[in-house]
């Protein structure tokens, strides 16, 4: 049995943003991997205890994601159908008009979403882009919604401009463990991702950062990803866990699918190592049956993308989600 099975629950809880110990001492990769290695029922039990200490286990936060600028991205991320490097049938578009974004946000709020996330397929936004997306942030916030954006890499000035506009969250995923990253992406370094997160944090914007599993990585590499996220100081307020959606034309199409229980383990370990974060059951949910989604909620997931689509791939429709929530006794987080 793993030695972590005998550690008191209090020792498994990651530290909060206010502690002064160095971030790198909080979670060693070996300890995170030991969490993964626990018997599944023990792991779920520990994750449930941590989850219930910090959240109402019957509540799930609902976010809606809108692609405000699709396709034509110069990056070569091997999983992404929006990359200009791959022929996936996704056509490049210009930035959506402000009014269309506002209408989509209003519809999302009507459906019950509390956070509206906007994504643009850029390597990094230009100054004129920052001006236009800042207008979107102000308009969506005026509807009473939390705002989140993912626009690629940011420098310090761009992050401050988005903070001035009132942006609540900025999403920039680490994607994988550092040692696995180079096999997936060559046009952007891991350090550049960390730099963007640092700019966002210093500007006063909350961080949304997670990763993608099922790209052919090992369990140890999944543990490495979780350790990277958990040792950010502080760790992200939102952590989306994506299960690879394979798209024809991308290099990762045809990758052996991840065992569903391994995905559940990843959710549980994220919950244990980042107890106060929103762990989001993100991409890949369309391919999950109701029982698997229920296991993910039991493992500590308490946020989903809600609506018909993600950026370019389908997502369970709102009516299906409401029916599942009714069956499980879940309700939307206010």
C-alpha positions as CSV (number, residue, x, y, z in Angstrom):
1,X,0.0,0.0,0.0
2,X,1.2,3.5,-0.8
3,X,2.7,5.4,2.2
4,X,0.3,8.2,1.5
5,X,-2.6,6.0,2.5
6,X,-1.5,6.3,6.2
7,X,-1.0,10.1,6.2
8,X,-3.6,12.0,8.1
9,X,-6.1,13.9,5.9
10,X,-4.9,17.2,7.2
11,X,-1.5,16.5,5.7
12,X,-3.0,15.9,2.3
13,X,-4.6,19.3,2.1
14,X,-2.7,21.8,0.0
15,X,-1.8,25.1,1.7
16,X,-3.8,28.3,1.0
17,X,-2.7,31.4,-0.8
18,X,-1.7,33.1,2.5
19,X,1.0,30.7,3.7
20,X,4.6,31.7,3.5
21,X,6.3,28.3,2.8
22,X,8.0,28.1,-0.6
23,X,5.5,26.9,-3.2
24,X,7.8,24.1,-4.4
25,X,7.6,22.4,-0.9
26,X,3.8,22.0,-1.0
27,X,3.5,19.0,-3.3
28,X,6.3,16.7,-4.5
29,X,5.6,14.9,-7.7
30,X,6.1,11.6,-5.8
31,X,3.4,12.5,-3.3
32,X,1.0,13.4,-6.0
33,X,1.7,10.2,-7.8
34,X,1.1,8.3,-4.5
35,X,-2.3,9.9,-4.4
36,X,-3.0,8.6,-7.9
37,X,-1.9,5.1,-6.8
38,X,-4.4,4.9,-3.9
39,X,-7.2,2.3,-4.3
40,X,-10.0,4.2,-6.2
41,X,-12.5,4.0,-3.3
42,X,-10.0,5.4,-0.9
43,X,-9.0,8.2,-3.3
44,X,-12.7,9.1,-3.8
45,X,-13.3,9.1,0.0
46,X,-10.4,11.5,0.6
47,X,-11.4,13.8,-2.2
48,X,-15.0,13.9,-0.9
49,X,-13.8,14.9,2.6
50,X,-11.6,17.7,1.2
51,X,-14.4,18.8,-1.1
52,X,-17.1,18.9,1.6
53,X,-14.8,20.9,3.9
54,X,-14.7,23.8,1.4
55,X,-17.8,23.5,-0.8
56,X,-21.4,22.4,-0.8
57,X,-21.1,19.0,-2.5
58,X,-24.6,19.5,-4.1
59,X,-23.6,22.7,-6.0
60,X,-21.9,23.0,-9.4
61,X,-20.7,26.2,-11.0
62,X,-22.0,26.7,-14.5
63,X,-19.8,28.5,-17.1
64,X,-20.5,29.0,-20.8
65,X,-17.7,29.3,-23.4
66,X,-17.9,31.3,-26.6
67,X,-15.3,31.3,-29.4
68,X,-15.0,35.0,-30.2
69,X,-12.3,34.5,-32.8
70,X,-12.0,31.0,-34.3
71,X,-9.2,29.3,-36.3
72,X,-6.0,30.4,-38.0
73,X,-3.9,30.2,-34.9
74,X,-0.1,30.2,-35.6
75,X,0.6,27.8,-32.7
76,X,1.1,24.0,-33.5
77,X,-0.6,22.5,-30.4
78,X,-1.0,18.9,-31.4
79,X,-4.5,18.6,-30.0
80,X,-6.0,21.8,-31.4
81,X,-8.3,21.9,-34.5
82,X,-7.8,25.7,-34.6
83,X,-4.1,25.5,-35.5
84,X,-3.2,26.8,-38.9
85,X,-0.7,24.0,-39.2
86,X,-3.4,21.3,-39.5
87,X,-6.2,20.7,-42.0
88,X,-9.2,20.1,-39.7
89,X,-12.0,21.9,-41.6
90,X,-12.0,24.8,-39.2
91,X,-12.1,28.0,-41.1
92,X,-10.5,31.1,-39.7
93,X,-12.8,33.9,-38.7
94,X,-12.5,37.5,-37.5
95,X,-13.2,38.8,-34.0
96,X,-17.0,38.7,-33.3
97,X,-18.9,42.0,-33.2
98,X,-19.5,43.2,-29.7
99,X,-23.3,43.0,-30.0
100,X,-23.2,39.3,-30.9
101,X,-21.0,38.6,-27.9
102,X,-23.5,40.4,-25.6
103,X,-26.4,38.5,-27.1
104,X,-24.6,35.2,-26.5
105,X,-23.8,36.2,-22.9
106,X,-27.4,37.2,-22.3
107,X,-28.6,33.8,-23.6
108,X,-26.1,32.0,-21.4
109,X,-27.3,33.9,-18.3
110,X,-30.9,33.0,-19.2
111,X,-29.8,29.3,-19.3
112,X,-28.3,29.6,-15.8
113,X,-24.6,30.3,-16.4
114,X,-22.9,32.5,-13.9
115,X,-19.6,32.9,-15.7
116,X,-19.1,33.7,-19.4
117,X,-15.8,32.7,-20.9
118,X,-14.6,34.1,-24.2
119,X,-11.8,32.5,-26.3
120,X,-9.8,33.8,-29.2
121,X,-7.4,31.8,-31.3
122,X,-4.4,34.1,-31.1
123,X,-0.8,33.5,-30.1
124,X,-0.9,36.8,-28.4
125,X,-3.4,39.7,-28.8
126,X,-2.4,43.0,-30.4
127,X,-3.0,46.4,-28.8
128,X,-6.2,46.9,-30.9
129,X,-7.4,43.5,-29.9
130,X,-7.0,44.3,-26.2
131,X,-9.1,47.4,-26.7
132,X,-11.9,45.4,-28.4
133,X,-12.0,42.6,-25.9
134,X,-11.9,45.1,-23.0
135,X,-15.2,46.4,-24.4
136,X,-16.6,42.9,-24.4
137,X,-15.5,42.4,-20.7
138,X,-17.3,45.6,-19.7
139,X,-20.5,44.8,-21.6
140,X,-20.7,41.2,-20.3
141,X,-20.0,42.3,-16.7
142,X,-22.9,44.8,-17.1
143,X,-25.2,41.8,-17.5
144,X,-24.2,40.6,-14.0
145,X,-22.0,37.7,-15.2
146,X,-18.5,36.8,-14.1
147,X,-16.0,37.2,-17.1
148,X,-13.2,35.0,-18.2
149,X,-11.0,35.2,-21.3
150,X,-8.4,33.1,-23.0
151,X,-6.5,35.0,-25.7
152,X,-3.1,33.4,-25.7
153,X,0.1,34.8,-24.2
154,X,-0.1,38.2,-22.4
155,X,2.6,40.6,-21.3
156,X,2.3,42.6,-18.1
157,X,0.8,45.7,-19.8
158,X,-1.9,43.6,-21.5
159,X,-2.8,41.9,-18.2
160,X,-3.1,45.3,-16.5
161,X,-5.4,46.5,-19.3
162,X,-7.7,43.6,-18.9
163,X,-7.8,44.1,-15.1
164,X,-8.7,47.7,-15.7
165,X,-11.6,46.5,-17.8
166,X,-12.8,44.4,-14.9
167,X,-11.9,40.9,-16.1
168,X,-12.5,38.4,-13.4
169,X,-10.6,35.3,-14.7
170,X,-7.9,34.7,-17.3
171,X,-7.5,31.1,-18.7
172,X,-4.1,29.9,-19.8
173,X,-3.7,26.2,-19.5
174,X,-0.3,24.5,-18.7
175,X,-1.6,21.6,-20.8
176,X,0.8,18.9,-19.5
177,X,3.8,18.2,-17.3
178,X,6.9,20.0,-18.4
179,X,8.7,16.9,-19.6
180,X,5.8,15.9,-21.8
181,X,5.1,19.3,-23.2
182,X,7.7,19.4,-26.0
183,X,6.2,16.4,-27.7
184,X,2.9,18.3,-28.1
185,X,3.8,21.9,-28.8
186,X,6.9,23.5,-30.4
187,X,5.8,27.1,-31.0
188,X,5.5,28.2,-27.3
189,X,7.6,27.2,-24.4
190,X,6.4,26.0,-21.0
191,X,8.1,29.0,-19.4
192,X,6.1,31.3,-21.6
193,X,2.9,29.8,-20.2
194,X,4.1,30.3,-16.7
195,X,5.1,33.9,-17.5
196,X,1.6,34.7,-18.7
197,X,0.1,33.3,-15.5
198,X,2.5,35.4,-13.5
199,X,1.5,38.5,-15.4
200,X,-2.2,37.7,-14.9
201,X,-1.7,37.1,-11.1
202,X,0.3,40.3,-10.6
203,X,-2.4,42.3,-12.4
204,X,-4.9,41.1,-9.9
205,X,-6.9,38.8,-12.2
206,X,-7.9,35.4,-10.9
207,X,-6.2,32.5,-12.6
208,X,-7.9,29.7,-14.5
209,X,-5.4,27.1,-15.6
210,X,-5.5,23.3,-16.0
211,X,-4.5,20.8,-18.6
212,X,-5.4,18.0,-21.0
213,X,-5.2,14.3,-20.3
214,X,-5.4,11.4,-22.7
215,X,-2.7,12.7,-25.0
216,X,-0.6,9.6,-24.5
217,X,1.1,10.8,-21.3
218,X,1.9,8.4,-18.4
219,X,0.3,8.5,-14.9
220,X,3.6,10.0,-13.6
221,X,3.3,12.8,-16.2
222,X,-0.3,13.4,-15.1
223,X,1.0,13.7,-11.6
224,X,3.6,16.1,-12.9
225,X,0.9,18.3,-14.4
226,X,-1.1,18.4,-11.1
227,X,2.0,19.2,-9.1
228,X,2.8,22.1,-11.4
229,X,-0.6,23.5,-10.9
230,X,-0.8,22.8,-7.1
231,X,2.6,24.4,-6.5
232,X,1.7,27.7,-8.2
233,X,1.7,30.4,-5.5
234,X,-1.2,30.6,-5.0
235,X,-2.7,27.7,-7.0
236,X,-5.4,28.7,-9.6
237,X,-8.9,29.6,-8.6
238,X,-10.2,27.5,-11.4
239,X,-8.7,24.3,-12.8
240,X,-10.2,22.8,-16.0
241,X,-9.4,19.2,-16.5
242,X,-9.9,18.4,-20.2
243,X,-10.1,14.9,-21.7
244,X,-8.6,14.9,-25.2
245,X,-11.3,15.3,-27.9
246,X,-9.6,13.8,-30.9
247,X,-10.2,15.7,-34.1
248,X,-9.3,14.3,-37.5
249,X,-6.4,16.2,-39.0
250,X,-4.6,16.9,-35.7
251,X,-1.5,14.9,-34.8
252,X,-3.1,13.4,-31.7
253,X,-6.0,11.9,-33.7
254,X,-5.8,8.1,-33.1
255,X,-4.2,8.3,-29.7
256,X,-5.3,5.5,-27.4
257,X,-8.1,6.8,-25.2
258,X,-7.5,7.3,-21.5
259,X,-9.1,4.8,-19.2
260,X,-12.2,6.5,-17.7
261,X,-11.2,5.7,-14.1
262,X,-7.9,7.3,-14.7
263,X,-9.7,10.5,-15.7
264,X,-11.7,10.2,-12.4
265,X,-8.5,9.8,-10.5
266,X,-7.2,13.0,-12.1
267,X,-10.2,14.9,-10.9
268,X,-9.9,13.5,-7.4
269,X,-6.1,14.3,-7.1
270,X,-6.8,17.8,-8.4
271,X,-9.4,18.3,-5.6
272,X,-7.1,16.9,-2.9
273,X,-4.1,19.0,-3.9
274,X,-6.1,22.2,-4.6
275,X,-8.9,22.1,-2.1
276,X,-10.3,25.5,-2.6
277,X,-10.3,25.7,-6.4
278,X,-13.1,25.1,-8.8
279,X,-12.2,21.8,-10.5
280,X,-14.0,22.0,-13.9
281,X,-15.1,18.9,-15.8
282,X,-14.3,20.4,-19.1
283,X,-13.6,19.2,-22.7
284,X,-14.5,15.6,-23.4
285,X,-17.7,15.6,-21.4
286,X,-19.7,15.0,-24.6
287,X,-18.1,11.6,-24.8
288,X,-18.9,10.7,-21.2
289,X,-22.0,8.9,-20.1
290,X,-24.0,10.0,-17.1
291,X,-22.5,7.5,-14.8
292,X,-18.9,8.7,-15.5
293,X,-19.9,12.3,-15.0
294,X,-21.5,11.4,-11.7
295,X,-18.2,9.7,-10.6
296,X,-16.4,12.9,-11.6
297,X,-18.7,15.0,-9.4
298,X,-18.2,12.5,-6.6
299,X,-14.4,12.9,-7.1
300,X,-14.7,16.7,-6.5
301,X,-15.5,18.3,-9.8
302,X,-17.7,21.3,-9.1
303,X,-17.7,23.3,-12.3
304,X,-18.7,22.5,-15.9
305,X,-19.0,24.2,-19.2
306,X,-22.7,24.5,-19.9
307,X,-24.2,24.9,-23.3
308,X,-24.1,23.4,-26.8
309,X,-20.5,24.0,-27.8
310,X,-17.0,24.6,-26.5
311,X,-14.6,26.5,-28.8
312,X,-15.0,24.2,-31.8
313,X,-16.3,20.9,-30.4
314,X,-19.7,19.9,-29.2
315,X,-20.8,19.9,-25.5
316,X,-23.8,18.3,-23.8
317,X,-26.8,20.4,-24.3
318,X,-28.2,22.4,-21.4
319,X,-31.4,20.4,-21.2
320,X,-29.4,17.1,-20.9
321,X,-27.3,18.7,-18.1
322,X,-30.4,19.9,-16.2
323,X,-31.9,16.4,-16.4
324,X,-28.6,14.9,-15.1
325,X,-28.5,17.4,-12.2
326,X,-32.1,16.5,-11.3
327,X,-31.2,12.8,-11.2
328,X,-28.1,13.4,-9.1
329,X,-29.7,16.0,-6.8
330,X,-27.3,18.7,-7.9
331,X,-28.1,22.3,-8.3
332,X,-26.4,25.3,-10.0
333,X,-24.1,27.3,-7.8
334,X,-25.6,30.8,-7.3
